[in-house]
């Protein structure tokens, strides 16, 4: 590149910030996708396991818009869900199970969005079939199952992504950037809150099988704390309640190796809230995903416009899937990966153990992933 290209992106340090995020090299440009760079090659054949709302509202519609990607096959035991998904991806073959899909179609990658209790079995089967996997969080419902998934992933040599897509939300990404460049320094405490309305009466998320708010919501914010702090959790204290449905309210206190602390509060029930506040030497800074706070003008206006056009009003789904596609094509590791997912799950389950015993739990049983 000549001087014009360099001056466009700025100094060398700014150049690296523009080109690299979470280990992936690309331009931070709203109309550029890493997946576009190889769209002239054979289409990446993608299958989707689980055709519930997140697949039919987010994953499948977004995949159909990525250049060089073909939604080849979909699987769900519910015929109605299959019909809904097939209307979005009419060229996809329909299957009742992951085994049928893998035996009857030649997919390169799988999006696994089945109920939590099926995550481990589906992911292990996929890795044993040598396909790349984007696994919705949490990795599994237990640490034994999660470690088995990670072992199968490492043996496969394939990409293993976890759906902690909020790392790519522009509001939280802006907070991370401010921490990395030193604008926020000497951090003492993170305070996060993630509240959503109760899932529908028929949803598996309300049951013990789904893991409640602890596994459905807290794993997201635990991952954000690890990502933002660039530090691992050393101790966990939890208080968990089942007010209306199983484990629908949790308060988790964390101690990090860096010396700072964090409190994560999650709940089913109430108006949507999703925010993280950072207490640092310079004062308190708050990133609010629900209100799009923290982004400067005019970036905030552009983000709100993008948000309103995005599935579930969440633009990070698109970025996360694009990066996964790019990783599947190139073989470059994706972050957050399944080691990161394993780390978040371990912390959430430690909170459950702490709530039962009334004692803090020391961490370290799971081999933790890289934070960035």
C-alpha positions in Angstrom: 0.0 0.0 0.0 1.2 3.5 -0.7 1.2 6.6 1.5 -2.4 7.4 0.6 -3.6 4.1 2.0 -1.5 4.6 5.1 -2.7 8.2 5.7 -6.3 7.0 5.3 -5.9 4.6 8.2 -3.6 6.8 10.4 -0.6 6.0 12.4 0.9 2.5 12.7 -0.7 1.9 16.0 -4.1 3.1 14.6 -3.5 1.0 11.6 -3.2 -2.1 13.7 -6.4 -1.2 15.6 -8.2 -0.8 12.3 -6.9 -4.0 10.8 -6.9 -6.3 13.8 -9.7 -7.3 16.2 -9.6 -10.4 18.3 -6.9 -12.0 16.3 -8.6 -11.4 12.9 -7.2 -8.9 10.3 -9.8 -6.8 8.6 -10.9 -3.3 8.0 -13.3 -1.8 10.5 -15.7 -0.6 7.9 -19.4 -1.0 8.0 -19.7 -2.2 4.4 -16.7 -4.5 4.5 -16.9 -8.1 5.5 -14.0 -10.5 5.8 -16.2 -13.2 4.2 -16.3 -11.1 1.0 -12.6 -11.6 0.4 -13.1 -15.2 -0.7 -16.6 -15.1 -2.1 -15.3 -16.1 -5.5 -14.3 -19.5 -4.2 -16.6 -22.5 -3.9 -19.5 -21.6 -1.7 -19.1 -22.5 2.0 -21.8 -25.2 2.6 -23.4 -24.5 5.9 -25.9 -26.5 7.9 -28.1 -25.4 10.8 -29.0 -27.6 13.7 -32.0 -26.4 15.6 -34.6 -24.1 13.9 -35.9 -22.2 16.8 -36.3 -18.4 17.0 -32.6 -17.5 17.0 -32.0 -19.5 13.9 -35.1 -18.4 11.9 -34.8 -14.7 13.0 -31.0 -14.3 13.0 -28.7 -17.1 11.9 -30.5 -18.4 8.7 -31.5 -15.0 7.3 -28.0 -13.6 7.9 -26.3 -16.6 6.4 -28.4 -16.3 3.2 -27.0 -12.8 2.7 -23.3 -13.6 3.1 -21.6 -13.8 -0.3 -20.1 -17.2 -1.0 -22.2 -19.0 1.6 -24.9 -21.6 0.9 -27.3 -22.8 3.5 -27.2 -26.4 2.4 -29.2 -28.2 5.1 -31.3 -27.6 8.1 -32.3 -30.0 10.9 -35.0 -30.0 13.6 -37.3 -32.7 15.0 -40.2 -30.3 14.9 -41.8 -30.3 11.4 -43.3 -26.8 11.9 -39.9 -25.3 12.7 -38.4 -27.0 9.7 -41.1 -25.5 7.5 -40.5 -22.0 8.9 -36.7 -22.3 8.3 -37.2 -23.8 4.9 -39.2 -20.8 3.8 -36.2 -18.6 4.6 -33.7 -21.0 2.9 -35.8 -22.8 0.3 -32.8 -24.5 -1.3 -31.8 -26.3 2.0 -32.5 -30.0 2.4 -34.6 -30.9 5.5 -33.6 -33.4 8.2 -34.9 -34.7 11.5 -31.5 -35.0 13.3 -27.8 -34.0 13.1 -27.0 -37.6 12.1 -29.3 -37.5 9.1 -28.0 -34.1 8.1 -24.3 -35.2 8.2 -25.0 -38.5 6.4 -27.1 -37.0 3.7 -25.4 -33.6 2.9 -21.9 -32.5 2.4 -21.6 -29.5 4.8 -18.4 -27.7 5.6 -19.7 -26.0 8.7 -22.6 -26.2 11.2 -24.4 -23.6 13.2 -25.7 -25.4 16.3 -28.6 -23.7 18.0 -30.3 -26.6 19.6 -31.5 -26.6 23.2 -28.7 -26.4 25.7 -29.0 -30.0 26.8 -28.2 -31.1 23.2 -25.2 -28.8 22.7 -22.5 -31.3 23.7 -23.7 -34.3 21.8 -24.4 -32.3 18.6 -21.0 -30.5 18.8 -19.0 -33.7 19.4 -20.8 -35.4 16.5 -20.0 -32.4 14.2 -16.3 -32.4 15.1 -16.0 -36.1 14.6 -17.4 -35.5 11.1 -14.6 -32.9 10.5 -16.8 -29.8 10.1 -16.4 -26.4 11.5 -18.8 -25.5 14.3 -20.4 -22.3 15.5 -22.0 -23.3 18.8 -24.6 -21.2 20.5 -23.8 -20.6 24.2 -23.4 -22.2 26.6 -21.0 -24.9 25.4 -22.9 -27.5 27.5 -25.0 -28.0 30.6 -22.1 -29.5 32.6 -18.4 -29.2 32.8 -17.8 -32.8 32.0 -19.8 -32.4 28.7 -18.0 -29.0 28.0 -14.6 -30.6 28.4 -15.6 -33.4 26.1 -16.7 -30.8 23.5 -13.3 -29.0 23.8 -11.4 -32.3 23.5 -13.3 -33.2 20.3 -12.7 -29.7 18.9 -8.9 -29.9 19.5 -8.7 -33.3 17.9 -10.7 -32.2 14.9 -8.4 -29.3 13.8 -11.5 -27.4 12.8 -12.8 -24.0 13.9 -14.7 -24.1 17.1 -16.6 -20.8 17.7 -18.9 -20.0 20.7 -21.8 -17.6 20.3 -20.6 -14.9 22.7 -21.4 -12.4 20.0 -21.8 -9.5 22.3 -18.0 -8.9 22.1 -18.8 -7.6 18.6 -21.6 -5.2 19.6 -20.3 -1.7 18.8 -21.2 -0.4 22.3 -19.2 -3.1 24.1 -16.5 -3.0 21.4 -16.1 0.7 22.1 -15.7 0.1 25.8 -13.0 -2.5 25.1 -11.2 -0.1 22.8 -11.2 2.6 25.5 -9.7 0.1 28.0 -7.1 -1.1 25.5 -5.9 2.3 24.5 -5.6 3.5 28.1 -8.5 6.0 28.0 -9.9 3.9 30.9 -7.2 2.7 33.3 -6.6 1.5 36.8 -9.9 -0.4 36.7 -11.3 -1.3 40.2 -14.7 -2.9 39.5 -17.1 -4.0 36.7 -20.8 -3.8 37.4 -23.0 -5.6 34.8 -26.8 -6.1 34.5 -28.6 -8.2 32.0 -32.4 -8.6 32.3 -34.9 -9.8 29.7 -38.6 -10.7 29.9 -39.5 -14.2 30.9 -39.3 -16.7 28.0 -42.5 -18.0 26.6 -44.4 -20.6 28.6 -43.4 -23.3 26.0 -39.7 -22.4 25.9 -37.1 -24.9 27.1 -35.2 -21.9 28.6 -37.6 -21.8 31.5 -36.7 -25.3 32.6 -33.7 -26.8 34.4 -32.8 -28.4 31.1 -32.2 -24.9 29.7 -30.1 -23.7 32.6 -32.2 -20.7 33.5 -30.9 -17.1 33.4 -27.6 -18.4 34.9 -26.6 -20.3 31.7 -28.6 -18.3 29.2 -27.7 -14.8 30.3 -24.8 -14.9 32.8 -22.5 -16.7 30.5 -22.7 -13.7 28.1 -21.6 -11.2 30.7 -19.1 -13.4 32.3 -17.4 -13.6 28.9 -17.6 -9.8 28.6 -15.9 -9.4 31.9 -13.1 -11.7 30.9 -12.8 -9.9 27.5 -12.9 -6.4 28.9 -10.6 -7.0 31.8 -8.1 -9.2 29.9 -7.9 -11.2 33.1 -9.1 -14.5 34.4 -11.5 -15.1 37.4 -9.9 -16.5 40.5 -12.9 -16.6 42.9 -16.7 -16.8 42.5 -19.5 -16.1 44.9 -23.1 -16.6 43.8 -26.6 -16.1 44.9 -29.2 -17.7 42.7 -33.0 -17.7 43.1 -35.9 -19.4 41.3 -38.6 -16.7 41.7 -40.9 -17.7 38.9 -39.0 -20.2 36.8 -35.8 -22.2 37.3 -32.8 -20.1 38.3 -34.4 -17.0 36.9 -32.4 -14.5 39.0 -28.6 -14.6 39.8 -26.1 -12.2 41.4 -22.5 -13.3 40.8 -19.5 -11.7 42.5 -16.1 -12.3 40.8 -12.5 -11.6 41.9 -10.0 -11.4 39.0 -6.3 -12.1 38.8 -5.7 -8.5 37.9 -6.9 -7.4 41.4 -10.2 -5.9 40.3 -13.7 -7.2 41.0 -16.9 -7.7 39.2 -20.6 -8.2 39.9 -22.9 -9.7 37.3 -26.6 -9.6 37.8 -29.0 -11.4 35.5 -32.7 -12.2 35.5 -35.7 -13.4 33.5 -38.5 -11.0 34.2 -38.8 -7.2 33.7 -37.9 -4.7 31.0 -34.9 -5.3 28.8 -31.6 -4.0 30.4 -28.1 -4.8 29.2 -25.3 -2.6 30.5 -21.8 -2.7 32.0 -20.3 0.0 34.1 -16.6 0.3 34.8 -15.3 2.0 37.9 -11.8 3.3 37.2 -9.4 6.0 38.4 -11.0 8.5 36.1 -14.5 7.7 37.4 -17.4 5.6 36.2 -18.0 4.8 32.5 -21.2 3.0 31.4 -21.8 1.0 28.2 -25.5 0.4 27.7 -26.4 -2.0 24.8 -30.1 -1.4 25.3 -29.8 2.4 25.0 -26.7 2.5 22.6 -24.9 4.7 25.1 -21.1 5.4 24.9 -20.8 5.7 21.1 -19.8 9.2 20.0 -21.9 11.2 17.5 -22.4 10.5 14.6 -21.4 6.9 15.2 -24.3 6.5 17.6 -26.8 7.5 15.0 -25.3 5.1 12.4 -25.3 2.4 15.0 -29.0 3.0 15.9 -29.9 2.8 12.2 -28.0 -0.4 11.8 -29.5 -1.8 15.0 -33.1 -1.2 13.9 -32.4 -3.2 10.7 -30.7 -6.0 12.5 -32.2 -9.3 13.7 -33.5 -8.9 17.2 -32.1 -5.3 17.0 -28.6 -6.8 17.6 -25.9 -6.1 14.9 -23.3 -8.4 16.6 -25.0 -11.5 15.1 -24.0 -10.4 11.6 -20.4 -9.6 12.6 -19.9 -12.8 14.5 -21.3 -15.0 11.7 -19.1 -13.1 9.1 -16.0 -13.7 11.1 -16.9 -17.4 11.6 -17.3 -17.8 7.8 -14.0 -16.1 7.3 -12.4 -18.4 9.9 -13.9 -21.5 8.3 -12.5 -20.6 4.9 -9.1 -19.6 6.1 -8.6 -22.0 9.0 -7.6 -19.1 11.3 -8.8 -19.5 14.8 -12.0 -17.7 15.9 -12.3 -15.7 19.1 -14.2 -16.2 21.3 -13.6 -19.9 20.8 -14.7 -23.0 22.7 -12.0 -22.5 25.3 -13.6 -19.2 26.1 -17.0 -20.8 26.2 -15.7 -23.4 28.6 -14.2 -20.7 30.9 -17.6 -18.8 31.0 -19.5 -22.0 31.8 -17.1 -23.0 34.5 -17.6 -19.7 36.2 -21.4 -19.8 35.9 -21.4 -23.4 37.4 -19.1 -22.3 40.2 -21.7 -19.6 41.1 -24.3 -22.3 41.3 -22.0 -24.3 43.6 -21.3 -21.2 45.7 -25.0 -20.5 46.1 -25.6 -24.1 47.3 -22.7 -24.0 49.8 -22.8 -20.4 50.9 -19.0 -20.2 50.3 -16.8 -18.6 47.6 -15.4 -21.1 45.0 -11.8 -20.9 43.8 -11.3 -21.3 40.0 -9.0 -23.3 37.9 -10.3 -26.7 36.9 -10.9 -25.8 33.3 -8.1 -25.0 30.9 -9.1 -21.5 30.1 -9.1 -20.0 26.6 -7.2 -17.0 25.4 -9.1 -13.8 26.1 -8.4 -12.1 22.8 
